[in-house]
Amino acid sequence: MKFKSLEGDQLDQVVHVRLTGSEKSQLREDADLASLTVSALVRRRCLGRPVAVREDQVVIKELRRLGSHLQQLLERDGELCSGDIASALRSVITYMDERTTNP
């Protein structure tokens, strides 16, 4: 079976690496979190390419959704929130916006 990289080049070379059992388990876990094969994960890490963890993106999306709801509550019921709480909520929303645009 022939394999191709994302750039379309054929992946026809093999590198053998010795690992401990725990290192191999860690690589498998990291690959699963990133929805990659172990080979793809190792290639990306060795070549300095980014590895995005799928769950991070899901968590960020959910936090942005919650922050948006909090912002709506703050705007609607502003008198219920103290200035410190309102400031903290704005900081969280700003932080999540920055993380989503620049992960």
N, CA, C and O atoms as a GROMACS GRO file, in nm:
protein
  412
    1MET      N    1   0.085  -0.118   0.000
    1MET     CA    2   0.000   0.000   0.000
    1MET      C    3   0.089   0.124   0.000
    1MET      O    4   0.184   0.134   0.078
    2LYS      N    5   0.057   0.219  -0.087
    2LYS     CA    6   0.134   0.342  -0.096
    2LYS      C    7   0.069   0.450  -0.011
    2LYS      O    8  -0.053   0.466  -0.011
    3PHE      N    9   0.152   0.524   0.060
    3PHE     CA   10   0.105   0.632   0.144
    3PHE      C   11   0.153   0.764   0.086
    3PHE      O   12   0.261   0.771   0.027
    4LYS      N   13   0.072   0.869   0.104
    4LYS     CA   14   0.111   1.002   0.056
    4LYS      C   15   0.099   1.102   0.169
    4LYS      O   16   0.014   1.088   0.257
    5SER      N   17   0.185   1.202   0.166
    5SER     CA   18   0.178   1.309   0.263
    5SER      C   19   0.073   1.409   0.220
    5SER      O   20   0.018   1.399   0.110
    6LEU      N   21   0.045   1.505   0.305
    6LEU     CA   22  -0.053   1.609   0.271
    6LEU      C   23  -0.007   1.690   0.150
    6LEU      O   24  -0.090   1.742   0.075
    7GLU      N   25   0.123   1.699   0.131
    7GLU     CA   26   0.177   1.773   0.017
    7GLU      C   27   0.172   1.690  -0.110
    7GLU      O   28   0.205   1.740  -0.217
    8GLY      N   29   0.130   1.563  -0.101
    8GLY     CA   30   0.119   1.478  -0.218
    8GLY      C   31   0.240   1.393  -0.247
    8GLY      O   32   0.237   1.310  -0.338
    9ASP      N   33   0.347   1.412  -0.170
    9ASP     CA   34   0.467   1.331  -0.190
    9ASP      C   35   0.444   1.190  -0.136
    9ASP      O   36   0.377   1.172  -0.035
   10GLN      N   37   0.500   1.094  -0.204
   10GLN     CA   38   0.487   0.956  -0.158
   10GLN      C   39   0.573   0.934  -0.034
   10GLN      O   40   0.690   0.973  -0.030
   11LEU      N   41   0.514   0.871   0.068
   11LEU     CA   42   0.587   0.838   0.190
   11LEU      C   43   0.645   0.699   0.172
   11LEU      O   44   0.580   0.599   0.204
   12ASP      N   45   0.768   0.693   0.122
   12ASP     CA   46   0.826   0.563   0.088
   12ASP      C   47   0.950   0.528   0.172
   12ASP      O   48   1.018   0.430   0.144
   13GLN      N   49   0.979   0.608   0.273
   13GLN     CA   50   1.093   0.583   0.359
   13GLN      C   51   1.044   0.550   0.500
   13GLN      O   52   0.942   0.603   0.545
   14VAL      N   53   1.118   0.464   0.570
   14VAL     CA   54   1.080   0.422   0.704
   14VAL      C   55   1.195   0.449   0.799
   14VAL      O   56   1.311   0.425   0.765
   15VAL      N   57   1.163   0.498   0.918
   15VAL     CA   58   1.261   0.520   1.024
   15VAL      C   59   1.219   0.434   1.142
   15VAL      O   60   1.103   0.438   1.185
   16HIS      N   61   1.311   0.356   1.194
   16HIS     CA   62   1.283   0.273   1.311
   16HIS      C   63   1.338   0.344   1.434
   16HIS      O   64   1.452   0.393   1.433
   17VAL      N   65   1.258   0.349   1.539
   17VAL     CA   66   1.297   0.417   1.661
   17VAL      C   67   1.266   0.325   1.780
   17VAL      O   68   1.160   0.263   1.784
   18ARG      N   69   1.357   0.317   1.873
   18ARG     CA   70   1.333   0.237   1.993
   18ARG      C   71   1.277   0.328   2.102
   18ARG      O   72   1.329   0.437   2.128
   19LEU      N   73   1.171   0.281   2.165
   19LEU     CA   74   1.104   0.356   2.271
   19LEU      C   75   1.078   0.265   2.389
   19LEU      O   76   1.077   0.143   2.376
   20THR      N   77   1.057   0.325   2.504
   20THR     CA   78   1.009   0.247   2.617
   20THR      C   79   0.858   0.226   2.598
   20THR      O   80   0.796   0.293   2.516
   21GLY      N   81   0.803   0.134   2.672
   21GLY     CA   82   0.659   0.111   2.663
   21GLY      C   83   0.578   0.234   2.699
   21GLY      O   84   0.477   0.263   2.636
   22SER      N   85   0.624   0.306   2.801
   22SER     CA   86   0.550   0.426   2.842
   22SER      C   87   0.562   0.537   2.738
   22SER      O   88   0.466   0.612   2.717
   23GLU      N   89   0.676   0.548   2.671
   23GLU     CA   90   0.690   0.649   2.565
   23GLU      C   91   0.597   0.618   2.448
   23GLU      O   92   0.533   0.707   2.393
   24LYS      N   93   0.589   0.490   2.412
   24LYS     CA   94   0.502   0.450   2.303
   24LYS      C   95   0.355   0.476   2.340
   24LYS      O   96   0.278   0.523   2.257
   25SER      N   97   0.319   0.445   2.462
   25SER     CA   98   0.182   0.472   2.509
   25SER      C   99   0.151   0.620   2.504
   25SER      O  100   0.041   0.660   2.465
   26GLN      N  101   0.248   0.703   2.545
   26GLN     CA  102   0.229   0.848   2.542
   26GLN      C  103   0.210   0.898   2.399
   26GLN      O  104   0.125   0.984   2.374
   27LEU      N  105   0.288   0.845   2.306
   27LEU     CA  106   0.273   0.884   2.166
   27LEU      C  107   0.134   0.846   2.113
   27LEU      O  108   0.070   0.924   2.044
   28ARG      N  109   0.089   0.725   2.146
   28ARG     CA  110  -0.044   0.683   2.103
   28ARG      C  111  -0.152   0.774   2.160
   28ARG      O  112  -0.245   0.813   2.090
   29GLU      N  113  -0.140   0.806   2.288
   29GLU     CA  114  -0.237   0.893   2.352
   29GLU      C  115  -0.238   1.032   2.287
   29GLU      O  116  -0.344   1.087   2.258
   30ASP      N  117  -0.120   1.088   2.266
   30ASP     CA  118  -0.109   1.219   2.201
   30ASP      C  119  -0.168   1.216   2.060
   30ASP      O  120  -0.237   1.309   2.019
   31ALA      N  121  -0.139   1.108   1.986
   31ALA     CA  122  -0.192   1.095   1.850
   31ALA      C  123  -0.344   1.086   1.853
   31ALA      O  124  -0.411   1.149   1.770
   32ASP      N  125  -0.399   1.010   1.946
   32ASP     CA  126  -0.545   1.000   1.958
   32ASP      C  127  -0.608   1.135   1.988
   32ASP      O  128  -0.710   1.170   1.929
   33LEU      N  129  -0.547   1.211   2.078
   33LEU     CA  130  -0.601   1.343   2.113
   33LEU      C  131  -0.601   1.437   1.994
   33LEU      O  132  -0.688   1.524   1.982
   34ALA      N  133  -0.503   1.421   1.905
   34ALA     CA  134  -0.492   1.508   1.788
   34ALA      C  135  -0.562   1.449   1.666
   34ALA      O  136  -0.559   1.507   1.558
   35SER      N  137  -0.626   1.332   1.683
   35SER     CA  138  -0.692   1.262   1.571
   35SER      C  139  -0.595   1.234   1.458
   35SER      O  140  -0.627   1.252   1.340
   36LEU      N  141  -0.475   1.188   1.494
   36LEU     CA  142  -0.371   1.155   1.398
   36LEU      C  143  -0.323   1.013   1.422
   36LEU      O  144  -0.346   0.956   1.529
   37THR      N  145  -0.256   0.957   1.323
   37THR     CA  146  -0.184   0.832   1.346
   37THR      C  147  -0.056   0.866   1.420
   37THR      O  148  -0.014   0.982   1.422
   38VAL      N  149   0.006   0.766   1.481
   38VAL     CA  150   0.133   0.790   1.549
   38VAL      C  151   0.237   0.839   1.449
   38VAL      O  152   0.315   0.930   1.479
   39SER      N  153   0.237   0.780   1.329
   39SER     CA  154   0.334   0.824   1.226
   39SER      C  155   0.315   0.971   1.190
   39SER      O  156   0.413   1.045   1.180
   40ALA      N  157   0.191   1.012   1.171
   40ALA     CA  158   0.164   1.152   1.135
   40ALA      C  159   0.205   1.246   1.248
   40ALA      O  160   0.260   1.353   1.224
   41LEU      N  161   0.177   1.205   1.372
   41LEU     CA  162   0.215   1.286   1.487
   41LEU      C  163   0.367   1.302   1.494
   41LEU      O  164   0.418   1.413   1.511
   42VAL      N  165   0.439   1.193   1.481
   42VAL     CA  166   0.586   1.197   1.488
   42VAL      C  167   0.643   1.281   1.374
   42VAL      O  168   0.736   1.359   1.396
   43ARG      N  169   0.589   1.265   1.253
   43ARG     CA  170   0.636   1.346   1.139
   43ARG      C  171   0.617   1.494   1.169
   43ARG      O  172   0.709   1.574   1.150
   44ARG      N  173   0.499   1.531   1.216
   44ARG     CA  174   0.474   1.673   1.244
   44ARG      C  175   0.566   1.727   1.351
   44ARG      O  176   0.622   1.836   1.337
   45ARG      N  177   0.581   1.652   1.459
   45ARG     CA  178   0.667   1.699   1.568
   45ARG      C  179   0.812   1.709   1.524
   45ARG      O  180   0.879   1.808   1.553
   46CYS      N  181   0.862   1.610   1.454
   46CYS     CA  182   1.003   1.610   1.412
   46CYS      C  183   1.032   1.720   1.310
   46CYS      O  184   1.142   1.775   1.307
   47LEU      N  185   0.934   1.752   1.228
   47LEU     CA  186   0.955   1.853   1.124
   47LEU      C  187   0.908   1.992   1.167
   47LEU      O  188   0.905   2.084   1.086
   48GLY      N  189   0.872   2.007   1.295
   48GLY     CA  190   0.835   2.137   1.348
   48GLY      C  191   0.700   2.189   1.302
   48GLY      O  192   0.676   2.309   1.304
   49ARG      N  193   0.614   2.099   1.259
   49ARG     CA  194   0.480   2.140   1.215
   49ARG      C  195   0.385   2.141   1.334
   49ARG      O  196   0.406   2.067   1.430
   50PRO      N  197   0.281   2.223   1.328
   50PRO     CA  198   0.188   2.231   1.441
   50PRO      C  199   0.106   2.104   1.458
   50PRO      O  200   0.071   2.036   1.362
   51VAL      N  201   0.076   2.073   1.584
   51VAL     CA  202  -0.012   1.961   1.618
   51VAL      C  203  -0.122   2.020   1.706
   51VAL      O  204  -0.098   2.059   1.820
   52ALA      N  205  -0.243   2.026   1.651
   52ALA     CA  206  -0.356   2.080   1.725
   52ALA      C  207  -0.434   1.966   1.789
   52ALA      O  208  -0.468   1.867   1.723
   53VAL      N  209  -0.462   1.981   1.916
   53VAL     CA  210  -0.540   1.880   1.986
   53VAL      C  211  -0.688   1.912   1.966
   53VAL      O  212  -0.734   2.022   1.997
   54ARG      N  213  -0.759   1.816   1.914
   54ARG     CA  214  -0.900   1.833   1.881
   54ARG      C  215  -0.980   1.880   2.001
   54ARG      O  216  -1.064   1.969   1.988
   55GLU      N  217  -0.957   1.822   2.119
   55GLU     CA  218  -1.034   1.858   2.236
   55GLU      C  219  -1.014   2.004   2.276
   55GLU      O  220  -1.107   2.068   2.325
   56ASP      N  221  -0.893   2.057   2.254
   56ASP     CA  222  -0.870   2.198   2.284
   56ASP      C  223  -0.964   2.286   2.204
   56ASP      O  224  -1.021   2.381   2.258
   57GLN      N  225  -0.982   2.254   2.077
   57GLN     CA  226  -1.070   2.334   1.993
   57GLN      C  227  -1.214   2.322   2.039
   57GLN      O  228  -1.288   2.420   2.036
   58VAL      N  229  -1.256   2.203   2.081
   58VAL     CA  230  -1.392   2.182   2.130
   58VAL      C  231  -1.414   2.262   2.258
   58VAL      O  232  -1.516   2.327   2.275
   59VAL      N  233  -1.316   2.256   2.348
   59VAL     CA  234  -1.327   2.329   2.475
   59VAL      C  235  -1.331   2.479   2.450
   59VAL      O  236  -1.411   2.550   2.510
   60ILE      N  237  -1.244   2.527   2.362
   60ILE     CA  238  -1.243   2.670   2.332
   60ILE      C  239  -1.376   2.714   2.274
   60ILE      O  240  -1.429   2.819   2.311
   61LYS      N  241  -1.431   2.636   2.183
   61LYS     CA  242  -1.560   2.670   2.123
   61LYS      C  243  -1.669   2.677   2.230
   61LYS      O  244  -1.751   2.769   2.230
   62GLU      N  245  -1.670   2.579   2.320
   62GLU     CA  246  -1.771   2.578   2.426
   62GLU      C  247  -1.753   2.694   2.522
   62GLU      O  248  -1.851   2.756   2.564
   63LEU      N  249  -1.628   2.725   2.558
   63LEU     CA  250  -1.604   2.838   2.647
   63LEU      C  251  -1.645   2.970   2.582
   63LEU      O  252  -1.698   3.060   2.649
   64ARG      N  253  -1.622   2.982   2.452
   64ARG     CA  254  -1.666   3.103   2.382
   64ARG      C  255  -1.818   3.114   2.385
   64ARG      O  256  -1.873   3.223   2.403
   65ARG      N  257  -1.886   2.999   2.366
   65ARG     CA  258  -2.032   2.999   2.370
   65ARG      C  259  -2.082   3.042   2.507
   65ARG      O  260  -2.173   3.125   2.518
   66LEU      N  261  -2.022   2.986   2.612
   66LEU     CA  262  -2.061   3.023   2.748
   66LEU      C  263  -2.028   3.169   2.777
   66LEU      O  264  -2.107   3.240   2.840
   67GLY      N  265  -1.912   3.214   2.732
   67GLY     CA  266  -1.876   3.354   2.751
   67GLY      C  267  -1.973   3.448   2.682
   67GLY      O  268  -2.005   3.555   2.734
   68SER      N  269  -2.020   3.406   2.566
   68SER     CA  270  -2.118   3.487   2.493
   68SER      C  271  -2.250   3.496   2.572
   68SER      O  272  -2.311   3.602   2.580
   69HIS      N  273  -2.291   3.383   2.630
   69HIS     CA  274  -2.412   3.384   2.712
   69HIS      C  275  -2.394   3.474   2.835
   69HIS      O  276  -2.484   3.549   2.872
   70LEU      N  277  -2.277   3.466   2.896
   70LEU     CA  278  -2.250   3.552   3.012
   70LEU      C  279  -2.252   3.699   2.972
   70LEU      O  280  -2.302   3.784   3.046
   71GLN      N  281  -2.196   3.728   2.854
   71GLN     CA  282  -2.196   3.866   2.806
   71GLN      C  283  -2.339   3.916   2.786
   71GLN      O  284  -2.371   4.029   2.821
   72GLN      N  285  -2.424   3.831   2.730
   72GLN     CA  286  -2.564   3.869   2.711
   72GLN      C  287  -2.633   3.895   2.844
   72GLN      O  288  -2.709   3.991   2.857
   73LEU      N  289  -2.606   3.810   2.944
   73LEU     CA  290  -2.663   3.831   3.077
   73LEU      C  291  -2.613   3.961   3.137
   73LEU      O  292  -2.688   4.037   3.198
   74LEU      N  293  -2.485   3.986   3.119
   74LEU     CA  294  -2.426   4.108   3.172
   74LEU      C  295  -2.490   4.231   3.109
   74LEU      O  296  -2.520   4.329   3.178
   75GLU      N  297  -2.512   4.227   2.979
   75GLU     CA  298  -2.572   4.341   2.910
   75GLU      C  299  -2.719   4.358   2.949
   75GLU      O  300  -2.768   4.470   2.962
   76ARG      N  301  -2.788   4.245   2.967
   76ARG     CA  302  -2.931   4.251   2.999
   76ARG      C  303  -2.955   4.285   3.146
   76ARG      O  304  -3.041   4.366   3.179
   77ASP      N  305  -2.878   4.222   3.234
   77ASP     CA  306  -2.897   4.238   3.378
   77ASP      C  307  -2.773   4.298   3.443
   77ASP      O  308  -2.727   4.251   3.546
   78GLY      N  309  -2.721   4.402   3.382
   78GLY     CA  310  -2.596   4.461   3.428
   78GLY      C  311  -2.599   4.505   3.572
   78GLY      O  312  -2.496   4.504   3.640
   79GLU      N  313  -2.716   4.545   3.620
   79GLU     CA  314  -2.724   4.592   3.757
   79GLU      C  315  -2.702   4.479   3.859
   79GLU      O  316  -2.674   4.506   3.976
   80LEU      N  317  -2.713   4.354   3.815
   80LEU     CA  318  -2.692   4.240   3.905
   80LEU      C  319  -2.545   4.207   3.923
   80LEU      O  320  -2.508   4.136   4.016
   81CYS      N  321  -2.461   4.257   3.834
   81CYS     CA  322  -2.318   4.223   3.839
   81CYS      C  323  -2.238   4.340   3.892
   81CYS      O  324  -2.258   4.455   3.852
   82SER      N  325  -2.148   4.309   3.982
   82SER     CA  326  -2.061   4.415   4.032
   82SER      C  327  -1.960   4.451   3.923
   82SER      O  328  -1.944   4.377   3.827
   83GLY      N  329  -1.893   4.561   3.938
   83GLY     CA  330  -1.792   4.604   3.842
   83GLY      C  331  -1.680   4.504   3.828
   83GLY      O  332  -1.629   4.482   3.718
   84ASP      N  333  -1.638   4.442   3.941
   84ASP     CA  334  -1.530   4.344   3.936
   84ASP      C  335  -1.570   4.220   3.856
   84ASP      O  336  -1.491   4.169   3.778
   85ILE      N  337  -1.693   4.172   3.876
   85ILE     CA  338  -1.740   4.054   3.803
   85ILE      C  339  -1.752   4.087   3.655
   85ILE      O  340  -1.710   4.008   3.570
   86ALA      N  341  -1.806   4.201   3.624
   86ALA     CA  342  -1.820   4.242   3.484
   86ALA      C  343  -1.683   4.251   3.417
   86ALA      O  344  -1.667   4.208   3.303
   87SER      N  345  -1.585   4.306   3.488
   87SER     CA  346  -1.451   4.319   3.433
   87SER      C  347  -1.388   4.181   3.411
   87SER      O  348  -1.325   4.157   3.309
   88ALA      N  349  -1.408   4.092   3.506
   88ALA     CA  350  -1.353   3.956   3.493
   88ALA      C  351  -1.416   3.884   3.375
   88ALA      O  352  -1.346   3.816   3.300
   89LEU      N  353  -1.546   3.898   3.358
   89LEU     CA  354  -1.614   3.832   3.246
   89LEU      C  355  -1.565   3.887   3.112
   89LEU      O  356  -1.544   3.811   3.018
   90ARG      N  357  -1.545   4.016   3.104
   90ARG     CA  358  -1.492   4.074   2.980
   90ARG      C  359  -1.352   4.022   2.952
   90ARG      O  360  -1.318   3.997   2.836
   91SER      N  361  -1.271   4.006   3.055
   91SER     CA  362  -1.135   3.953   3.037
   91SER      C  363  -1.138   3.811   2.984
   91SER      O  364  -1.060   3.774   2.896
   92VAL      N  365  -1.229   3.729   3.039
   92VAL     CA  366  -1.242   3.590   2.993
   92VAL      C  367  -1.284   3.587   2.847
   92VAL      O  368  -1.228   3.511   2.768
   93ILE      N  369  -1.380   3.667   2.810
   93ILE     CA  370  -1.429   3.670   2.672
   93ILE      C  371  -1.318   3.716   2.578
   93ILE      O  372  -1.299   3.657   2.471
   94THR      N  373  -1.244   3.818   2.616
   94THR     CA  374  -1.133   3.867   2.534
   94THR      C  375  -1.026   3.759   2.519
   94THR      O  376  -0.975   3.737   2.409
   95TYR      N  377  -0.992   3.692   2.629
   95TYR     CA  378  -0.891   3.587   2.626
   95TYR      C  379  -0.935   3.475   2.532
   95TYR      O  380  -0.854   3.427   2.452
   96MET      N  381  -1.061   3.432   2.540
   96MET     CA  382  -1.109   3.323   2.455
   96MET      C  383  -1.111   3.366   2.309
   96MET      O  384  -1.080   3.286   2.221
   97ASP      N  385  -1.147   3.489   2.282
   97ASP     CA  386  -1.143   3.538   2.143
   97ASP      C  387  -1.000   3.532   2.089
   97ASP      O  388  -0.980   3.492   1.974
   98GLU      N  389  -0.903   3.572   2.170
   98GLU     CA  390  -0.764   3.568   2.126
   98GLU      C  391  -0.716   3.425   2.104
   98GLU      O  392  -0.646   3.398   2.006
   99ARG      N  393  -0.753   3.333   2.193
   99ARG     CA  394  -0.712   3.192   2.179
   99ARG      C  395  -0.774   3.128   2.056
   99ARG      O  396  -0.712   3.041   1.994
  100THR      N  397  -0.893   3.168   2.020
  100THR     CA  398  -0.959   3.109   1.906
  100THR      C  399  -0.900   3.160   1.775
  100THR      O  400  -0.889   3.084   1.679
  101THR      N  401  -0.861   3.286   1.771
  101THR     CA  402  -0.804   3.340   1.648
  101THR      C  403  -0.655   3.311   1.637
  101THR      O  404  -0.601   3.307   1.526
  102ASN      N  405  -0.586   3.291   1.752
  102ASN     CA  406  -0.442   3.261   1.752
  102ASN      C  407  -0.413   3.143   1.843
  102ASN      O  408  -0.353   3.160   1.949
  103PRO      N  409  -0.457   3.020   1.804
  103PRO     CA  410  -0.438   2.906   1.896
  103PRO      C  411  -0.294   2.875   1.923
  103PRO      O  412  -0.263   2.782   1.998
   0.00000   0.00000   0.00000
